[in-house]
Amino acid sequence: MQVTVEESGAIERKLTISVPSDELGQEIEKRLKNVSKQAKIPGFRPGKAPRSVIEKRYSNQVINEVISDTIHSSYQEALMDQKIAPAGLVSIEPTPYEAGNDLEYVATIELFPEIPFSTLEGKTIEKPVCEVSDSDVERTLEDLRKRNAVYEIKDDSSEIGDQVTIDFEGKIDGESFPGGTAKDFPFVLGEGQMLEEFDAALVGVKAGDSKSVAFTFPEDYHGADVAGKDVNFEIQVNKVEKATLPDLDDAFAETLGITEGGMNKMREEIRTSLERELSTRLRSTMRERVMDALHEANKIEVPKALVEEEIDRAVQTITQQLSAQGIPAKDIDRNNYVDEAKKRVALGLIARDVIEKNEIKVDAGAVRARIEELASGYDDSDAFVNYYYSDQERLQQIEAIVLEEQVVNTMLETADVKELNVEFKEFMNPQAA
């Protein structure tokens, strides 16, 4: 077998592989003999059919099978001989085979790219410094009061803080659109549950009123199908209700499951919960900033095969989500996922390079700590811990998260870290702030 390698791109290589005709011929002959022993041909006893009959009936099939098998085995052998570990196979293009000639084909492959920078030297990473304050705890308590409000019908006009129950139908260019119609839909005015223009139009209404409101969806609206488009809503007001908030006392705490310790215990649990959320958000923020800095520093070409696999996963995920909502998943445009897939692949390759160069091994103690942290939010924390340690696949999910955090921490040691004080509310919900 002969192999030549041509550099056809930054990470693309073309392997021209030639397999001698005698090697191919021997295999074809061997298989035809095996076929002749087993073939059942009308008019002949098994194994007694003339060679000419066997060749006429089975020759093309055997030749195609031998070519296919030879391409597969010789391709793997060529990779070993050339010491190539491909990231993916782009294509195999065989030259039309003629009996007595060598088998020749071109395998186009992609290699893993070289990672130019596996540190963040000279890069500045901003690190938020934040803590949970008493006012954050009290704000959360107030939110809990609002969620547990009792609403009573009022005859007066609606005000901020009232709950209105409405029917509405939205139209774009005179046509209804998915998600734009609802019946008996309740929401609280001034809480940011609806777009500002929609919310403002329902301040000062009474039950039985009708309203029309027209505005333009924001360009960055989460519903891509309607973002930036003009819409007109026809609204019917069914009810207007005033909120009565519960008192912040031990009885209120008990309604939320605090059977001992009253409001003091409730404040402790709220603080613990907020600190857990803050810790998660801080880790996520630092991961995003470090990974973005690594991605910016390493402008690498990524293997198409890995990008396609990443797009496959994205499409599969959205298909499952739509299916769970009873929405048929059809005509999903793969192009919508290309940029994100390329970034995810690049970051995966960069992280792998950092792990190898820094010889990072997953820290079992950190894995245990993470699982116990997750378990702290459950009544039976021991059962939660055992749930993860009893299944290797579940445990590997946590190990992957911890390993990625170790990569982030290793990179932060190489960067210029600039600490910035930020309020809890602003950090946790910057848009609202």
C-alpha positions as CSV (number, residue, x, y, z in Angstrom):
1,M,0.0,0.0,0.0
2,Q,1.2,3.5,-0.9
3,V,0.2,6.7,0.9
4,T,0.9,10.3,0.1
5,V,-0.3,13.2,2.2
6,E,-1.1,16.6,0.8
7,E,-1.7,19.7,2.9
8,S,-4.9,21.2,1.4
9,G,-5.8,23.7,4.2
10,A,-4.9,24.9,7.7
11,I,-6.3,21.7,9.2
12,E,-7.3,19.8,6.1
13,R,-5.2,16.9,4.6
14,K,-5.7,14.8,1.5
15,L,-4.5,11.2,1.8
16,T,-4.0,9.5,-1.6
17,I,-4.0,5.8,-0.9
18,S,-3.2,3.0,-3.4
19,V,-3.8,-0.7,-2.8
20,P,-2.0,-3.1,-5.1
21,S,-4.1,-5.0,-7.6
22,D,-2.7,-8.4,-6.7
23,E,-3.8,-7.9,-3.0
24,L,-7.3,-7.0,-4.2
25,G,-7.4,-9.8,-6.7
26,Q,-6.4,-12.4,-4.0
27,E,-9.2,-11.3,-1.8
28,I,-11.8,-11.3,-4.6
29,E,-10.7,-14.8,-5.6
30,K,-10.9,-16.0,-2.0
31,R,-14.5,-14.7,-1.6
32,L,-15.7,-16.0,-4.9
33,K,-14.5,-19.5,-3.8
34,N,-16.4,-19.2,-0.6
35,V,-19.5,-18.1,-2.5
36,S,-19.2,-21.1,-4.9
37,K,-19.2,-23.5,-1.9
38,Q,-22.4,-22.0,-0.4
39,A,-24.4,-20.6,-3.4
40,K,-27.7,-22.3,-4.1
41,I,-28.3,-22.0,-7.9
42,P,-31.3,-23.7,-9.6
43,G,-30.2,-26.7,-11.6
44,F,-27.0,-27.3,-9.6
45,R,-26.2,-29.1,-6.4
46,P,-24.6,-26.8,-3.7
47,G,-21.0,-26.2,-4.5
48,K,-21.2,-27.7,-8.0
49,A,-22.1,-24.7,-10.1
50,P,-19.5,-23.8,-12.8
51,R,-17.2,-21.0,-12.1
52,S,-18.5,-19.0,-15.0
53,V,-22.0,-19.1,-13.5
54,I,-20.8,-18.0,-10.1
55,E,-18.8,-15.1,-11.6
56,K,-21.7,-13.9,-13.7
57,R,-24.1,-13.9,-10.8
58,Y,-21.9,-12.8,-7.9
59,S,-18.8,-11.1,-9.3
60,N,-20.0,-7.5,-9.1
61,Q,-21.4,-8.0,-5.6
62,V,-18.1,-9.5,-4.3
63,I,-15.9,-6.9,-6.0
64,N,-18.0,-4.1,-4.4
65,E,-17.8,-5.7,-1.0
66,V,-14.0,-6.2,-1.3
67,I,-13.5,-2.6,-2.4
68,S,-15.6,-1.3,0.5
69,D,-13.8,-3.4,3.1
70,T,-10.4,-2.7,1.6
71,I,-11.0,1.1,1.7
72,H,-12.0,0.8,5.4
73,S,-9.1,-1.3,6.5
74,S,-6.5,0.5,4.4
75,Y,-7.7,3.9,5.6
76,Q,-7.2,2.9,9.2
77,E,-3.8,1.4,8.3
78,A,-2.7,4.6,6.5
79,L,-3.6,6.7,9.6
80,M,-1.5,4.4,11.8
81,D,1.5,4.5,9.4
82,Q,1.4,8.3,9.0
83,K,0.8,8.7,12.8
84,I,-2.3,10.8,12.1
85,A,-5.1,11.3,14.6
86,P,-7.9,12.9,12.6
87,A,-10.6,15.1,14.1
88,G,-13.0,13.9,11.4
89,L,-13.3,12.3,8.0
90,V,-14.6,14.8,5.4
91,S,-14.9,12.5,2.4
92,I,-13.6,9.4,0.6
93,E,-13.4,9.7,-3.2
94,P,-12.4,6.4,-5.0
95,T,-11.2,6.3,-8.6
96,P,-13.4,4.0,-10.7
97,Y,-12.1,0.5,-10.3
98,E,-11.0,-1.6,-13.2
99,A,-10.1,-5.2,-12.8
100,G,-6.3,-5.7,-12.9
101,N,-5.6,-2.1,-11.8
102,D,-4.6,-0.9,-8.3
103,L,-7.4,0.4,-6.1
104,E,-6.8,4.2,-5.5
105,Y,-8.9,6.7,-3.5
106,V,-8.5,10.1,-1.8
107,A,-9.5,10.4,1.8
108,T,-9.9,14.1,2.9
109,I,-9.6,14.5,6.6
110,E,-9.4,17.3,9.2
111,L,-6.8,17.5,12.0
112,F,-7.2,19.0,15.4
113,P,-5.9,22.6,15.2
114,E,-2.9,23.8,17.1
115,I,-3.8,26.1,20.0
116,P,-1.6,29.2,19.9
117,F,-2.3,30.5,23.4
118,S,-3.1,28.3,26.4
119,T,-2.7,31.0,29.0
120,L,-4.3,34.5,29.6
121,E,-1.0,36.3,30.2
122,G,-1.5,40.0,29.4
123,K,-5.3,39.7,29.6
124,T,-7.5,41.5,32.2
125,I,-10.5,39.6,33.6
126,E,-13.0,41.5,35.7
127,K,-14.1,39.6,38.8
128,P,-17.3,40.7,40.5
129,V,-17.1,41.0,44.3
130,C,-20.6,40.6,45.8
131,E,-22.3,39.5,49.0
132,V,-25.9,39.0,50.2
133,S,-27.0,41.9,52.4
134,D,-29.9,42.3,54.9
135,S,-31.8,44.4,52.3
136,D,-31.5,41.6,49.8
137,V,-33.1,39.2,52.3
138,E,-35.9,41.7,53.0
139,R,-36.5,42.3,49.3
140,T,-36.9,38.6,48.8
141,L,-39.3,38.4,51.7
142,E,-41.3,41.2,50.0
143,D,-41.3,39.2,46.8
144,L,-42.7,36.2,48.7
145,R,-45.4,38.3,50.2
146,K,-46.5,39.4,46.7
147,R,-46.5,35.8,45.4
148,N,-48.7,34.8,48.3
149,A,-51.1,37.8,47.9
150,V,-54.8,37.3,48.2
151,Y,-56.7,39.1,45.4
152,E,-60.2,40.5,45.8
153,I,-62.5,42.0,43.2
154,K,-62.5,45.8,43.1
155,D,-64.9,48.1,41.3
156,D,-62.4,51.0,41.0
157,S,-60.0,51.5,38.1
158,S,-56.9,49.4,38.0
159,E,-53.7,50.7,39.6
160,I,-50.0,49.5,39.7
161,G,-50.0,46.4,41.9
162,D,-53.5,45.3,41.0
163,Q,-54.1,42.0,39.1
164,V,-56.0,42.2,35.9
165,T,-57.5,39.2,34.1
166,I,-57.9,39.7,30.4
167,D,-58.6,38.1,27.0
168,F,-56.3,39.3,24.2
169,E,-55.5,38.7,20.6
170,G,-52.5,40.1,18.9
171,K,-52.1,40.6,15.1
172,I,-49.1,41.3,12.9
173,D,-50.0,42.6,9.4
174,G,-53.6,41.6,10.2
175,E,-52.7,38.0,11.0
176,S,-52.7,36.2,14.4
177,F,-49.4,34.7,15.5
178,P,-48.4,31.9,17.9
179,G,-48.4,33.0,21.5
180,G,-50.3,36.2,20.7
181,T,-53.7,35.1,21.9
182,A,-55.0,34.1,25.4
183,K,-58.2,33.8,27.4
184,D,-58.6,34.7,31.1
185,F,-54.9,35.6,31.4
186,P,-54.0,37.1,34.8
187,F,-51.0,39.3,35.5
188,V,-50.0,42.0,38.0
189,L,-49.6,45.5,36.8
190,G,-46.1,47.1,37.2
191,E,-44.3,43.8,37.9
192,G,-42.6,43.6,34.5
193,Q,-44.5,40.4,33.5
194,M,-45.6,42.0,30.2
195,L,-44.0,44.4,27.8
196,E,-44.1,48.0,29.0
197,E,-46.5,49.3,26.4
198,F,-49.0,46.5,27.1
199,D,-48.7,46.9,30.8
200,A,-49.2,50.7,30.7
201,A,-52.3,50.4,28.5
202,L,-54.1,48.5,31.3
203,V,-53.6,51.0,34.1
204,G,-56.9,52.8,34.8
205,V,-59.2,50.2,33.3
206,K,-62.3,48.5,34.8
207,A,-63.9,45.1,34.3
208,G,-65.8,45.1,31.0
209,D,-63.5,47.6,29.3
210,S,-62.0,47.0,25.9
211,K,-58.7,48.4,24.8
212,S,-56.6,48.5,21.7
213,V,-52.8,48.9,22.0
214,A,-50.3,49.1,19.2
215,F,-46.5,49.0,19.5
216,T,-43.4,47.5,18.0
217,F,-41.7,44.4,19.5
218,P,-38.1,45.1,20.7
219,E,-35.4,44.1,18.2
220,D,-33.9,41.8,20.8
221,Y,-37.2,40.3,21.9
222,H,-36.9,36.6,22.8
223,G,-39.4,35.6,20.2
224,A,-37.3,35.8,17.0
225,D,-40.4,35.4,14.8
226,V,-41.9,38.7,16.1
227,A,-38.9,40.7,17.1
228,G,-38.9,44.2,15.6
229,K,-42.4,43.8,14.1
230,D,-45.4,46.1,14.6
231,V,-48.3,44.5,16.5
232,N,-51.8,45.4,17.4
233,F,-53.5,43.9,20.5
234,E,-57.3,43.9,21.1
235,I,-57.9,43.4,24.8
236,Q,-61.0,42.6,26.9
237,V,-60.8,43.2,30.6
238,N,-62.5,40.5,32.6
239,K,-61.5,41.3,36.2
240,V,-59.6,43.8,38.2
241,E,-58.5,42.7,41.7
242,K,-56.7,44.4,44.5
243,A,-53.9,42.6,46.4
244,T,-53.9,42.0,50.1
245,L,-50.4,41.0,51.3
246,P,-49.8,38.6,54.2
247,D,-48.1,40.0,57.3
248,L,-44.5,39.1,57.9
249,D,-45.0,37.0,61.0
250,D,-44.5,33.4,62.2
251,A,-47.8,32.3,60.7
252,F,-46.6,33.4,57.3
253,A,-43.4,31.5,57.8
254,E,-45.4,28.4,58.7
255,T,-47.4,28.6,55.4
256,L,-44.1,28.4,53.6
257,G,-43.0,25.2,55.4
258,I,-41.0,26.8,58.4
259,T,-42.5,24.9,61.3
260,E,-39.9,25.9,63.8
261,G,-38.0,29.1,64.3
262,G,-40.6,31.4,62.7
263,M,-39.4,34.5,60.8
264,N,-35.8,34.3,62.1
265,K,-35.4,30.8,60.7
266,M,-37.1,31.9,57.5
267,R,-34.6,34.8,57.1
268,E,-31.7,32.4,57.7
269,E,-33.0,30.0,55.0
270,I,-33.5,32.9,52.5
271,R,-30.0,34.1,53.1
272,T,-28.6,30.6,52.6
273,S,-30.6,30.2,49.4
274,L,-29.5,33.6,48.0
275,E,-25.8,32.8,48.9
276,R,-26.1,29.5,47.0
277,E,-27.6,31.3,44.0
278,L,-24.9,34.0,44.2
279,S,-22.1,31.3,44.3
280,T,-23.6,29.6,41.2
281,R,-23.9,32.9,39.3
282,L,-20.3,34.0,40.2
283,R,-18.9,30.7,39.0
284,S,-20.9,31.0,35.8
285,T,-19.8,34.6,35.2
286,M,-16.1,33.8,35.7
287,R,-16.4,30.8,33.4
288,E,-18.0,32.8,30.7
289,R,-15.4,35.6,31.0
290,V,-12.4,33.3,31.0
291,M,-13.7,31.2,28.1
292,D,-14.5,34.3,26.1
293,A,-11.0,35.6,26.6
294,L,-9.5,32.2,25.6
295,H,-11.8,32.2,22.5
296,E,-10.8,35.7,21.6
297,A,-7.1,34.9,22.0
298,N,-7.3,31.7,19.8
299,K,-8.6,32.4,16.3
300,I,-8.5,28.7,15.2
301,E,-10.2,26.9,12.4
302,V,-12.4,24.2,13.7
303,P,-13.1,20.8,12.1
304,K,-16.3,20.7,10.1
305,A,-17.1,17.2,11.4
306,L,-17.1,18.3,15.0
307,V,-19.2,21.4,14.2
308,E,-21.8,19.2,12.5
309,E,-21.9,16.9,15.5
310,E,-22.5,20.0,17.7
311,I,-25.3,21.2,15.5
312,D,-26.8,17.8,15.6
313,R,-27.0,18.0,19.4
314,A,-28.5,21.4,19.3
315,V,-31.2,20.4,16.8
316,Q,-31.9,17.3,18.8
317,T,-32.3,19.4,22.0
318,I,-34.7,21.9,20.4
319,T,-36.6,19.0,18.8
320,Q,-37.1,17.4,22.2
321,Q,-38.1,20.7,23.8
322,L,-40.7,21.4,21.1
323,S,-42.0,17.8,21.3
324,A,-42.5,18.1,25.0
325,Q,-44.6,21.2,24.4
326,G,-46.6,19.4,21.8
327,I,-45.2,21.5,19.0
328,P,-44.2,19.6,15.8
329,A,-40.5,20.1,15.1
330,K,-40.2,20.6,11.4
331,D,-38.0,22.7,9.0
332,I,-35.4,23.5,11.7
333,D,-32.8,25.6,10.0
334,R,-29.4,24.2,10.9
335,N,-27.7,27.5,9.8
336,N,-29.2,29.1,13.0
337,Y,-26.8,27.0,15.1
338,V,-23.6,27.2,13.1
339,D,-21.9,30.1,14.9
340,E,-22.7,28.8,18.4
341,A,-21.6,25.3,17.4
342,K,-18.3,26.7,16.1
343,K,-17.7,28.5,19.3
344,R,-18.5,25.5,21.5
345,V,-16.2,23.3,19.5
346,A,-13.4,25.8,19.6
347,L,-13.8,26.2,23.4
348,G,-13.8,22.4,23.8
349,L,-10.5,22.1,21.9
350,I,-8.9,25.0,23.8
351,A,-10.0,23.6,27.2
352,R,-8.6,20.2,26.2
353,D,-5.3,21.8,25.3
354,V,-5.2,23.7,28.6
355,I,-5.9,20.4,30.5
356,E,-3.1,18.5,28.7
357,K,-0.5,21.3,29.0
358,N,-1.2,21.9,32.7
359,E,-1.7,18.2,33.5
360,I,-5.0,19.0,35.2
361,K,-6.7,16.1,36.8
362,V,-10.3,16.2,38.2
363,D,-10.2,16.9,42.0
364,A,-12.2,14.2,43.8
365,G,-12.6,16.5,46.8
366,A,-14.0,19.3,44.7
367,V,-16.4,16.9,43.1
368,R,-17.6,15.8,46.6
369,A,-17.9,19.4,47.7
370,R,-20.0,20.3,44.7
371,I,-22.4,17.4,45.1
372,E,-22.8,18.2,48.8
373,E,-23.4,21.8,47.9
374,L,-26.2,20.7,45.5
375,A,-27.6,18.4,48.1
376,S,-27.9,21.2,50.7
377,G,-31.0,22.4,49.0
378,Y,-32.8,19.1,49.6
379,D,-34.4,17.7,52.8
380,D,-32.6,14.3,52.4
381,S,-29.1,15.4,51.5
382,D,-27.6,12.0,52.0
383,A,-30.0,10.4,49.5
384,F,-29.1,13.1,47.0
385,V,-25.3,12.4,47.4
386,N,-25.9,8.7,47.0
387,Y,-27.9,9.3,43.9
388,Y,-24.9,10.8,42.2
389,Y,-22.3,8.4,43.5
390,S,-24.4,5.3,42.7
391,D,-24.3,6.0,38.9
392,Q,-21.1,6.6,37.0
393,E,-22.7,8.6,34.2
394,R,-24.3,11.0,36.7
395,L,-21.0,11.3,38.6
396,Q,-19.1,12.0,35.3
397,Q,-21.5,15.0,34.7
398,I,-20.4,16.6,37.9
399,E,-16.7,15.7,37.3
400,A,-16.9,17.5,33.9
401,I,-18.3,20.6,35.5
402,V,-15.6,20.6,38.2
403,L,-12.8,19.9,35.7
404,E,-14.0,22.9,33.6
405,E,-13.9,25.1,36.8
406,Q,-10.3,23.9,37.4
407,V,-9.5,25.1,33.9
408,V,-11.0,28.4,34.7
409,N,-9.1,28.8,38.0
410,T,-5.9,27.8,36.3
411,M,-6.4,30.4,33.6
412,L,-7.2,33.1,36.2
413,E,-3.8,32.4,37.8
414,T,-2.2,33.5,34.5
415,A,-4.5,36.6,34.0
416,D,-4.6,40.1,35.5
417,V,-7.7,39.8,37.7
418,K,-9.4,43.1,38.5
419,E,-12.0,42.9,41.3
420,L,-15.1,45.1,41.0
421,N,-17.6,45.6,43.8
422,V,-21.2,45.1,42.7
423,E,-24.6,45.1,44.5
424,F,-26.4,41.7,44.7
425,K,-29.5,42.9,43.0
426,E,-27.6,44.4,40.1
427,F,-25.3,41.4,39.7
428,M,-28.2,38.8,39.8
429,N,-30.5,40.8,37.6
430,P,-28.6,43.4,35.6
431,Q,-31.4,44.2,33.2
432,A,-33.9,45.0,36.0
433,A,-31.2,47.1,37.7
